[in-house]
Amino acid sequence: MKNYHTERELLLSYQAQHHYFSTRMNHFELTGPNIGELLPASMIVQDVGLNYNLFMNKVGCDYLGKDSDALREMGPEYFLRFFPLEEMLNLKRNLVAFGQQNDFSLSHSFFQRVRADFNADYNWYLTSSRLTPETISSAATLIHVSVPLSGIDGLSLAMRNVLGMEAQYAKDFQKFSSLTRREKELIVLMVNGKSSLEIAYLLHRSIHTINSHRKNIFKKLSFSSLAQLTRFAICYHLVEF
């Protein structure tokens, strides 16, 4: 499981994931509702100028205890009910300034506090925002993805599975198809932590033969680390974690 050593690493991780799916939304390969229901995180589409929510997925609605239509009908009251007022005023200024850059390639990430209702405690969330081309006012329409800081490592893995793996699958399918049955068998053993000596014993081959196979696998896949091989194996369901 990924351990983030700096705040920057954490922000970059979610910016990358958000960039992947929102780019495809912008190119109409995915729509807000269908990708939103796949995400293990809250997703909100918001008109910043009108302080108006256009859409929220099920994860976000379940946390706030209201459906997307009800949240949309709340209008600006939504922000007063679920967020600290002083933080929202500052955040709105930052988001408006971000939207005015009119750069769809940028992401804006920030930490914020959210509560489920008036009497509930605030919880910290990490949110990443991007512009969407569809606007209904002079201000920007943004897509926000928010994840709670508690348990964020597990959510990060789930987000990668939902968002990142399908792109990697298409990219590396030719490599996967080129692997022999024996090479796939070796990959499973390698990813599960077996040494060359252990693999040689299990497969009744010499350690020299196993080391040659290992080198050939990394060369064929153009990988330089076991971490890359592990991601590949998970992507193609050779192993599951």
matplotlib code that plots the C-alpha trace (Angstrom):
import matplotlib.pyplot as plt

x = [0.0, 1.2, 2.7, 2.7, 5.8, 4.8, 1.6, 2.8, 2.9, -0.6, -1.9, -0.1, -1.5, -5.1, -4.4, -3.2, -6.3, -8.7, -6.9, -7.4, -11.2, -12.1, -10.1, -12.3, -15.4, -14.3, -14.0, -17.4, -16.1, -17.7, -20.5, -20.7, -23.4, -21.9, -18.3, -19.5, -21.2, -18.0, -15.9, -15.2, -15.2, -17.5, -17.9, -19.6, -20.1, -20.6, -21.2, -18.8, -20.4, -23.9, -22.9, -25.0, -24.5, -25.4, -24.7, -23.4, -22.8, -24.1, -21.1, -21.4, -25.2, -25.0, -22.6, -24.8, -28.1, -29.7, -30.1, -28.6, -31.8, -32.4, -28.8, -29.1, -32.4, -30.7, -28.7, -26.2, -27.7, -25.7, -22.4, -23.6, -25.0, -22.1, -18.9, -17.4, -18.5, -15.1, -13.3, -15.9, -15.5, -11.8, -12.2, -14.7, -12.2, -9.5, -11.8, -13.1, -9.4, -8.6, -11.6, -10.6, -7.3, -9.5, -7.0, -8.6, -5.2, -4.8, -5.9, -6.5, -6.2, -6.9, -7.9, -11.3, -13.6, -17.0, -19.9, -22.9, -25.3, -25.5, -24.9, -22.2, -18.5, -16.4, -14.1, -11.1, -11.2, -8.8, -10.5, -9.1, -10.9, -10.8, -12.6, -15.3, -16.1, -19.9, -20.8, -24.2, -22.8, -19.9, -18.0, -16.5, -18.1, -15.9, -15.7, -14.6, -13.5, -13.3, -11.9, -11.7, -8.2, -9.1, -8.4, -7.0, -4.5, -7.2, -9.3, -6.2, -5.9, -9.6, -9.4, -6.5, -8.4, -11.4, -9.7, -6.2, -6.3, -8.5, -6.1, -3.1, -5.0, -5.5, -1.9, -0.2, -2.6, -0.2, 2.5, 0.2, -0.7, 2.9, 3.6, 3.8, 2.0, 5.3, 6.2, 2.8, 3.4, 6.8, 5.3, 2.8, 5.6, 7.8, 5.0, 4.2, 7.7, 9.4, 13.1, 14.8, 16.0, 12.5, 11.0, 13.7, 12.8, 9.0, 9.3, 12.1, 14.4, 17.9, 18.4, 20.3, 17.2, 14.9, 17.2, 17.2, 13.4, 13.2, 15.5, 13.5, 10.2, 11.4, 12.9, 9.7, 7.5, 10.0, 9.9, 12.7, 11.2, 9.1, 6.6, 5.9, 5.5, 3.2, 0.9, 0.8, -0.1, -2.9, -4.2, -4.5, -5.8, -2.8, -2.8, -5.1, -4.3]
y = [0.0, 3.5, 5.6, 9.3, 11.0, 14.6, 16.6, 17.2, 13.5, 13.1, 16.0, 14.8, 11.3, 12.6, 15.2, 12.5, 10.3, 13.2, 14.3, 10.9, 10.6, 14.3, 14.4, 11.6, 13.4, 16.5, 14.4, 12.8, 9.3, 9.3, 11.3, 12.7, 10.2, 7.0, 7.6, 9.3, 6.1, 4.1, 6.3, 5.3, 9.0, 12.0, 13.7, 17.1, 19.1, 22.8, 26.2, 28.4, 31.7, 30.7, 28.7, 26.0, 22.2, 20.5, 16.9, 14.8, 11.1, 8.4, 8.4, 12.1, 12.0, 9.1, 11.0, 14.1, 12.2, 13.8, 12.9, 14.9, 16.7, 17.8, 19.1, 21.0, 22.6, 23.9, 26.4, 28.5, 27.0, 23.8, 25.6, 27.1, 23.7, 21.4, 23.6, 26.3, 29.7, 31.4, 28.5, 28.5, 32.3, 31.9, 28.7, 30.4, 33.2, 30.6, 28.5, 31.6, 32.6, 29.1, 29.0, 32.3, 30.8, 28.8, 26.0, 22.6, 20.9, 22.2, 20.7, 22.6, 20.5, 21.5, 20.3, 21.2, 20.3, 18.8, 17.8, 15.6, 18.1, 21.1, 19.0, 16.7, 17.1, 18.3, 15.8, 16.6, 15.8, 16.2, 17.6, 17.9, 20.2, 20.6, 22.7, 21.3, 22.9, 23.0, 26.3, 27.9, 31.2, 33.5, 31.7, 28.2, 24.9, 22.6, 18.9, 18.1, 14.8, 14.5, 11.8, 11.6, 11.8, 8.9, 5.7, 7.5, 4.9, 2.3, 4.8, 5.7, 2.0, 1.8, 5.0, 3.6, 0.4, 2.3, 5.1, 4.2, 0.5, 0.7, 3.1, 0.9, -2.2, -0.8, 0.5, -2.8, -5.3, -6.1, -6.8, -9.1, -11.0, -11.6, -13.4, -17.2, -19.3, -20.0, -16.3, -15.6, -18.3, -16.7, -13.3, -14.6, -16.1, -13.0, -10.7, -12.9, -12.4, -15.7, -15.6, -17.1, -20.0, -20.7, -20.4, -22.8, -25.3, -25.0, -25.3, -27.9, -25.6, -24.4, -21.0, -19.9, -20.7, -18.8, -15.7, -15.8, -15.9, -13.0, -10.8, -11.7, -10.8, -7.4, -6.8, -7.9, -5.7, -2.7, -2.6, -1.8, -2.5, -5.1, -2.3, -1.9, -5.6, -5.8, -3.1, -4.9, -8.2, -6.7, -4.9, -8.2, -10.1, -12.4, -11.7, -9.9, -7.9]
z = [0.0, -0.9, 1.9, 1.2, 2.6, 1.7, 1.2, -2.4, -3.1, -1.9, -4.0, -7.1, -6.7, -6.7, -9.4, -11.7, -11.0, -11.4, -14.6, -16.2, -15.8, -16.2, -19.5, -20.8, -19.5, -21.4, -24.6, -24.0, -23.5, -20.1, -18.5, -15.0, -13.7, -15.0, -14.0, -10.7, -9.6, -10.2, -8.1, -4.4, -3.6, -3.6, -7.0, -7.5, -10.6, -9.5, -11.1, -9.1, -10.1, -9.0, -6.0, -7.4, -7.6, -10.8, -9.8, -6.9, -7.1, -4.7, -2.4, -1.7, -1.4, 1.1, 3.3, 3.3, 3.6, 0.6, -3.1, -5.8, -6.7, -3.1, -2.8, -6.1, -4.9, -1.7, -3.8, -1.8, 1.5, 0.6, 1.4, 4.7, 5.9, 5.2, 5.3, 7.6, 6.3, 6.7, 4.8, 2.0, 1.4, 1.0, -1.1, -3.4, -4.2, -5.0, -7.2, -9.1, -9.7, -10.8, -13.2, -14.7, -16.0, -18.4, -18.6, -18.8, -18.3, -14.7, -11.4, -8.2, -5.0, -1.4, 2.0, 3.4, 6.3, 5.6, 8.0, 7.4, 9.1, 11.4, 14.5, 13.1, 13.6, 10.7, 8.9, 6.8, 3.0, 0.2, -2.9, -6.5, -9.0, -12.7, -15.3, -17.5, -20.9, -20.1, -18.4, -17.6, -16.4, -17.0, -14.2, -14.5, -14.0, -12.0, -11.3, -7.7, -6.4, -2.6, -0.4, 3.4, 4.8, 7.2, 5.3, 2.3, 1.3, 0.7, -1.3, -3.3, -4.4, -5.2, -7.2, -9.2, -9.9, -11.2, -13.1, -13.9, -14.7, -17.8, -19.5, -18.6, -19.7, -23.3, -23.4, -22.4, -23.9, -26.7, -24.2, -22.2, -25.3, -26.1, -22.9, -22.9, -20.3, -18.6, -18.4, -16.8, -14.3, -13.4, -13.1, -10.5, -8.5, -8.7, -7.7, -4.8, -3.5, -4.6, -5.1, -8.2, -6.0, -4.8, -8.3, -9.6, -6.9, -7.6, -11.4, -11.4, -13.4, -12.9, -11.2, -14.4, -16.5, -14.1, -14.1, -17.9, -17.9, -15.4, -17.6, -20.7, -19.0, -18.0, -21.4, -23.2, -21.0, -21.0, -17.2, -14.9, -11.5, -9.6, -8.8, -12.5, -12.9, -9.9, -11.3, -14.6, -12.9, -11.0, -14.1, -16.0, -13.0, -12.9, -9.1, -6.8, -3.6]

ax = plt.figure().add_subplot(projection="3d")
ax.plot(x, y, z, "-o")
ax.set_aspect("equal")
plt.show()
